Amino acid sequence: MAGYADAAVVPDVVRWVESSGGPLIAIPEAVLPFWAGADGDETSSDYDRACDVDGPVGLLPVGDTRALVLGDEPASTAYLPRHGVFVRCYAADSETELLAGLPAALDTAAWEPELRWRVPGPVVLLDAVWPGRSLRETDHVRVELAPGPYGISTAQVSTGPETWLGLIRVRPLTDR
């Protein structure tokens, strides 16, 4: 799967963010400087708070807004704007196989109840261990989201005997 550096060379490639073993986080760009990751002298770092999220997603306060934690498993994750979904690869023989099964997965997914997330604008998906100020050194994906409320729901889907993925739908809500 292509990482951040690959996508910089080939712009149409799906960009995947890898975890070093913990959760990923989608953090509003406006508050990136406030995310300390595993750095800091505190007894509980931002990374520790992200690790405490129970379940596939959760929200954490960062600055004057909240970040979306992608918990459960440290899986390679991409955002597909055409579908408005984060795709987490739990198992697949290839990216091609995983993406080929995505339309059927979206049609058959049993979505969990929605979580409400208000964002001030674009967010950045990165490994929660890294401080927000270290973007140049880390894999990350910038996700263009308009300011406003979003419904976040999750599903786990198997699209074949050896292909399992997690879906995190990011659906704009009409009520402001």
N, C-alpha and C positions, 0 to 999 in steps of 0.2 A: 504494500500500500504506500502511496506517495505521502511524504511528509511535507513540512513547510518549505524546505529548500527546493524540493522537486517542483512544487507548484509555482515557485518564483520563476522557474525556467520554462515550465509548460503551463500557461495560465488556465487551460480548460480542464486540467486534471482535478479529480476530487481530492481535497486536502484533508488528511487525517492527522489528528493530534494523538500522541501516545502518552500514556501515563507511566511514571516510574514506579508504580505500585499502589498509589492511592487514588483519590478521586480527581476528576477534572472539574473545572469551574468555569462558568460563563459569567463574566464580570462586566458590568457596564464600563465602557471606555473612560467615562468621566471620573470614575473612582479608582482606576487602576493604581495610581500612586499610593493609595491607602491600603492596598493588599500587600501584606508582608510575607505571605507564604509561610515557610518554616523558619524564617529569620526572626530575630527579636530576642529580647531578654525576658519576655513574659513567661509565666508558668504554662500558659496555654496559648500557642501560636494560632494564627489564622488557619494554618494547615491542620492543626489539631481540631479546631472547630469544624472544618470541612469534613474531617474523618469521623466526627461524631454524628454526622447526618445519617439517620437510619432510613434505608430504603433507596429506591432508584433516583429520587430527586429530593431536594430540599432547598430552602432559602435561608441565606445568612445575611445579616446586616453588614454593610461595608460603606463607610462614609454616611451619606444621607439617603442611601438606596439599599437595594438587596441584590445579591449575586445568586445565581442558580448553581447548586452543587449537583453534579452528576455522580451519584454514589453507586453503591452495590458492588460493582466489579471494575477493576482497572482495565477497561477495554478501549481499543482504538476507536476514535469517534470522529465523525465528519458531520458538517451541517450541509444539508441539501436545500437551498433556498426555494427551488421549484416546488418542493413538497412541504416546505415549512417544518422540517423535522431534523433532529439530530439522530444519526444512525450510529449505534454502538455494535461493533463486531465482536461477538462472543466466540464464534467459531465459523470458519468458512475456508474452503479450499482456495478461493481467489476472490479478489475484489469484483471481478466481472460477474462471478456467480452470485455474490451477495447483492450487487446492484441490480442484476437481472430479476431477482425475486422480489425486489422492493415494491413494485406496484401491487402485486398480489398480497404482500405482507400488510401494506397500508389498508387494503380493502377488507382483510380478514382480522385485523388486530382487534383484540378485546381491550379497549382503552380503560385505564383506571380513572377514577374521578379527578377532575381538574384542580390544579393549584393555581392561584392567581398571582401573577408577577407583573409589576409595573416597572418599566425601564425608561430611562431618560434619553435613550438613543442606542447607537450601535454597542454591541458587546464583544468581548474577546474570550474565546475558548482557549484555556491553557491548563497545564498540570497545576493543581492547587499548591504543590510544594514550592513553586517559584514565586518570588515577589513580582508584583505588577511592573515594577521599574526595570525588570530584566528581560523584557520582550525580545529584544534583539538577539539574545542568546538562546531562546527557547522556541520549540515548536508551538505555534498558535494559529488560530484562525479568527479573522475578524468577521463578525456576523452583522450584516446590515439590518437593524430593526428600527422602525419608526418609534418615536417616543409614544408611550401609552401603555395600556393594560393588555396582558396576554394570558390566555389560558394554557397551562402546561399539563399535559397528560402523558402517561407512559404505557408501554405495552412490550411484552416479550413475545417474539414470534420465531417459529422454525419454518424455514422455507424449503427445507430438504433434509435428508437424513443426517447430513453433516454441516448444516448451516443454521446458526442461531444468531439472532440479533435483537438488540434492544432499540426501541423507538421512543423518542421524546418529541412529541408534537408541540410546536410553538404556534398557537392560534391567536391572531389579533382579536380582541374583544371590542364590540361596538360601543359599550358604555365607557365613557371617559371618567 
